[in-house]
Amino acid sequence: MLNMERNATLLLVDDEPVNLRVLKQLLAPYYNLVFAKNGEEAIRLAHSQLPDLILMDVMMPGMTGFDACKQLKADSVTASIPVIFVTALSDEHDEARGFEAGGVDYVTKPVSPTVVLARIKTHLSLVQADELKRTRLQVIQRLGRAAEYKDNETGMHVMRMSHYARVLALAYGFTPAQADVLLHAAPMHDIGKIGIPDSIMLKPGKLTDEEFAIMKTHPHIGAEILGDADSRLLQIAKSVALTHHEKWDGSGYPNGLVGEQIPVEGRIVAVADVFDALTSKRPYKEAWTVENTLAVMKEQKGKHFEPVLIDLLEQNLDALLLIKAQWKDE
């Protein structure tokens, strides 16, 4: 027996009652079922019931299944619901139209019970995987926000510097998928500040040498919080948390890494983080101009920063300024 969850809801759409009865007999033991006899009713029920998956006939009076699917995909409320077409149309052209309309699969009638059950299980698993990914990203983003409650930075800082890091990563040669992982990992760069006492984090004046020594432990604390995980995203987040204060010339902390000893994700986030910190207003300083910021960061080529990353920063400045405008501090 296939391992299927009873609480998943399927919307079955077909203008022929006999077809709905066949599907009901097949699927009722495993799923909650909702029925529609035409495209218009399917759209209405999709909105009100928010099913986990839709099985859609194509040839129906009035609105076709293709047209109904297009409307569902154009609506943000229903766009993520997968649609499997179940139809007597078996021509390759019709199948291509189904995928163009936004369908995730195409099953021809008469249906094979084994095939239909397997296709449904597959696409429900993909929905669950997507939901897990979205939830994991939301948890990571909220953990990143947690560190800000211990700091003078804003939520917009995390958004800006993460997007800056993605732009720089792409320019450096990352694939889009790799750059997206860094985008989602970068908000965790200062998570270790959660472990720094408030008396240090919230001190309005300059830190003493002893206090700064404690502050410099936050990369290790962050790495410990993130721990050892199988997730590539969390592995990169841990690396960023641990290494974004290292410097190209070896004068950084916590481990005094030099040059390419510093993981590339740490080098990129270091540039993105400092660029945003300097160009943003803080309780203890006004925002620097972009020109002054670039001048200081260029002076630090080969010292604080990997030289090529400062070149890429300058070359991609227009893209960074668009991000800066999009994620303004309130």
C-alpha positions in Angstrom: 0.0 0.0 0.0 1.2 3.5 -0.9 2.0 5.6 2.2 -0.3 8.5 1.6 -1.6 11.1 4.1 -5.3 11.0 4.7 -5.5 14.8 5.5 -4.5 15.9 1.9 -7.4 17.4 0.0 -7.8 16.9 -3.7 -10.2 18.9 -6.0 -11.5 16.7 -8.8 -12.8 18.6 -11.8 -14.8 16.8 -14.6 -18.1 17.5 -16.3 -18.9 13.8 -16.6 -20.4 12.3 -13.4 -19.2 8.9 -14.3 -15.6 10.1 -14.4 -16.0 11.7 -11.0 -17.4 8.5 -9.6 -14.5 6.5 -10.9 -12.0 8.9 -9.4 -13.9 9.0 -6.1 -13.9 5.2 -5.8 -10.1 5.2 -6.5 -9.1 8.1 -4.3 -11.6 8.3 -1.4 -9.8 5.7 0.7 -6.7 7.9 0.8 -7.7 11.6 0.5 -10.3 14.2 1.3 -12.1 14.9 -1.9 -13.9 18.0 -3.3 -15.7 17.9 -6.7 -16.4 20.5 -9.4 -18.2 20.0 -12.7 -16.7 22.9 -14.7 -13.8 25.3 -14.8 -15.7 28.2 -13.1 -16.7 26.1 -10.2 -13.2 24.7 -9.9 -11.8 28.2 -9.6 -14.3 29.1 -6.9 -13.7 25.9 -4.9 -9.9 26.3 -5.3 -10.2 29.7 -3.6 -12.5 28.6 -0.8 -11.1 25.1 -0.1 -7.4 25.6 -1.0 -6.9 22.0 -2.0 -3.4 20.4 -1.9 -3.7 19.2 -5.6 -6.2 19.5 -8.4 -7.1 16.8 -11.0 -8.5 18.7 -14.0 -10.4 17.5 -17.0 -9.7 19.5 -20.2 -12.7 19.3 -22.4 -15.6 20.8 -20.5 -18.5 23.1 -21.5 -17.7 26.8 -21.2 -14.2 27.2 -19.7 -11.7 24.5 -20.7 -9.4 22.9 -18.1 -6.5 24.7 -19.8 -8.1 28.1 -19.3 -9.1 27.3 -15.8 -5.5 26.3 -15.0 -4.2 29.5 -16.5 -6.5 31.5 -14.2 -5.5 29.6 -11.2 -1.8 30.1 -11.9 -2.4 33.9 -12.5 -3.8 34.3 -9.0 -1.4 34.4 -6.1 -3.9 32.6 -3.8 -4.0 29.5 -6.0 -0.9 29.7 -8.1 1.1 27.2 -6.0 -1.6 24.4 -6.1 -0.4 21.7 -8.5 -2.7 20.8 -11.4 -2.7 17.4 -13.0 -4.7 17.1 -16.2 -6.7 14.0 -16.6 -8.1 13.9 -20.1 -8.9 11.8 -23.2 -6.8 14.1 -25.3 -3.7 12.1 -26.0 -2.0 14.1 -28.7 1.5 15.5 -28.0 0.3 19.0 -28.9 -2.5 18.8 -26.3 0.0 17.6 -23.6 2.3 20.4 -24.5 -0.6 22.9 -24.1 -1.3 21.4 -20.7 2.3 22.1 -19.5 2.2 25.6 -21.1 -1.0 26.3 -19.1 0.8 25.5 -15.9 0.0 21.9 -15.3 2.6 19.7 -13.5 1.5 16.4 -15.1 -0.7 15.0 -17.8 -2.6 11.6 -17.5 -4.7 10.2 -20.3 -8.0 8.4 -20.0 -8.9 5.7 -19.4 -6.8 6.1 -16.2 -4.6 3.5 -14.7 -5.2 3.4 -11.0 -1.6 2.6 -10.2 -0.4 5.5 -12.4 -2.8 8.0 -11.0 -2.0 7.1 -7.4 1.7 7.3 -8.1 1.5 10.7 -9.8 -0.6 12.2 -7.0 1.8 10.9 -4.4 4.8 12.3 -6.3 3.4 15.8 -6.6 2.1 15.9 -3.1 5.6 15.0 -1.9 7.0 17.9 -4.0 4.5 20.2 -2.4 5.6 19.1 1.0 9.2 19.5 0.1 8.6 23.0 -1.2 6.7 23.9 2.0 9.5 22.5 4.1 12.0 24.6 2.2 9.9 27.8 2.6 9.5 27.0 6.4 13.2 26.4 6.8 14.1 29.7 5.1 11.6 31.6 7.3 13.1 30.1 10.4 16.6 31.1 9.3 15.4 34.6 8.5 13.8 35.0 11.9 16.9 33.7 13.7 18.8 36.4 11.8 16.3 39.0 13.0 16.8 37.7 16.6 20.4 38.8 16.5 19.3 42.4 15.6 17.5 42.7 18.9 21.0 42.6 20.5 22.4 45.2 18.1 21.9 48.7 16.7 21.2 47.4 13.2 17.9 47.2 11.5 16.0 44.4 9.7 16.7 46.2 6.4 20.4 45.8 7.0 20.1 42.1 6.9 18.0 42.2 3.7 20.3 44.6 1.9 23.6 42.9 2.8 22.1 39.5 1.8 21.1 40.8 -1.6 24.4 42.5 -2.0 26.1 39.2 -1.3 24.1 37.5 -4.0 25.0 40.1 -6.6 28.7 39.8 -5.7 28.5 36.0 -5.7 27.1 35.9 -9.2 29.7 38.3 -10.4 32.4 36.2 -8.7 31.2 33.1 -10.7 28.7 31.4 -8.5 25.8 29.7 -10.2 22.3 31.2 -9.5 21.6 28.3 -7.2 24.8 28.8 -5.3 24.2 32.5 -5.1 20.7 31.9 -3.7 22.1 29.6 -1.0 24.4 32.5 0.1 21.5 34.9 -0.1 19.5 32.8 2.4 22.6 32.0 4.6 23.9 35.6 4.9 21.2 36.8 7.4 22.8 34.4 9.9 26.2 36.2 9.9 25.8 37.8 13.3 23.6 35.2 15.0 26.4 34.7 17.6 25.7 38.2 19.0 22.8 36.5 20.9 25.4 35.2 23.2 27.1 38.5 23.9 26.0 40.3 27.2 23.7 43.3 26.8 26.2 45.4 28.7 28.5 45.1 25.8 26.1 44.9 22.9 24.1 47.9 24.0 27.0 50.0 25.3 26.7 53.5 23.8 30.4 54.3 24.0 33.6 52.7 22.8 34.3 49.2 24.1 37.3 48.5 26.4 39.9 46.0 25.3 38.3 43.4 27.5 34.8 44.1 26.2 36.0 43.9 22.6 37.7 40.6 23.3 34.3 39.3 24.4 32.6 40.8 21.4 35.1 39.0 19.1 33.8 35.6 20.4 30.5 36.1 18.5 31.7 34.3 15.4 32.5 31.1 17.4 29.2 31.4 19.3 27.3 31.7 15.9 29.1 28.6 14.6 28.1 26.7 17.7 24.5 27.8 17.4 24.3 26.6 13.8 26.2 23.4 14.7 26.9 20.6 12.3 24.1 20.0 9.9 23.5 18.0 6.7 21.8 21.0 5.1 24.1 22.8 2.6 22.3 26.1 3.5 23.1 25.7 7.2 26.7 24.7 6.4 27.2 27.9 4.5 25.5 29.9 7.2 27.9 28.4 9.8 30.9 29.3 7.6 29.6 32.8 7.1 29.0 33.3 10.8 32.5 32.0 11.6 34.5 33.8 8.9 32.9 37.2 8.0 35.3 39.1 10.3 38.4 37.5 8.9 40.6 39.8 6.7 42.5 39.1 3.5 45.8 40.1 5.1 45.3 37.8 8.2 44.6 40.6 10.7 40.9 39.6 11.2 39.3 37.3 13.8 38.6 34.9 15.2 41.2 32.7 13.6 43.5 35.1 11.7 42.9 33.3 8.4 44.9 34.7 5.4 43.7 35.1 1.8 42.1 32.1 0.3 42.2 30.3 3.6 39.0 32.3 4.2 36.0 30.6 2.7 34.8 32.5 -0.3 31.3 33.0 1.2 32.9 34.7 4.2 35.0 37.0 1.9 31.9 38.0 0.0 29.7 38.6 3.1 32.5 40.7 4.6 32.4 43.1 1.6 28.6 43.2 1.6 28.3 43.7 5.3 30.8 46.6 5.5 29.4 48.3 2.4 26.0 48.4 4.0 27.3 49.3 7.5 29.2 52.3 6.1 26.4 53.6 3.8 23.7 53.3 6.5 22.8 55.5 9.4 23.3 54.2 12.8 22.6 55.7 16.3 26.3 56.3 16.6 27.0 57.7 13.1 25.5 59.2 10.0 25.4 57.4 6.7 28.6 57.8 4.6 28.2 58.7 1.0 28.7 55.9 -1.6 31.8 57.8 -2.9 33.5 57.9 0.5 32.6 54.3 1.2 34.1 53.2 -2.0 37.2 55.2 -1.4 37.7 53.6 2.0 37.0 50.1 0.8 39.3 50.5 -2.2 42.0 51.6 0.2 41.5 48.3 2.0 42.0 46.1 -1.1 44.4 43.4 -0.2 44.2 44.3 3.5 40.7 43.8 4.8 39.1 42.6 1.5 40.0 40.3 -1.4 41.0 42.7 -4.2 38.8 41.2 -6.9 35.7 41.6 -4.7 36.3 45.3 -4.4 36.6 45.5 -8.2 33.3 43.5 -8.5 31.7 45.8 -6.0 32.5 48.8 -8.1 31.5 47.2 -11.3 28.1 46.2 -9.9 27.4 49.4 -8.0 24.3 50.2 -10.0 22.7 46.8 -9.0 23.7 47.4 -5.3 22.2 50.9 -5.3 18.9 49.5 -6.7 18.8 47.1 -3.7 19.7 49.9 -1.3 16.7 51.9 -2.6 14.4 48.9 -2.4 15.2 48.0 1.2 15.3 51.4 2.8 15.4 51.8 6.5 12.1 53.0 7.8 
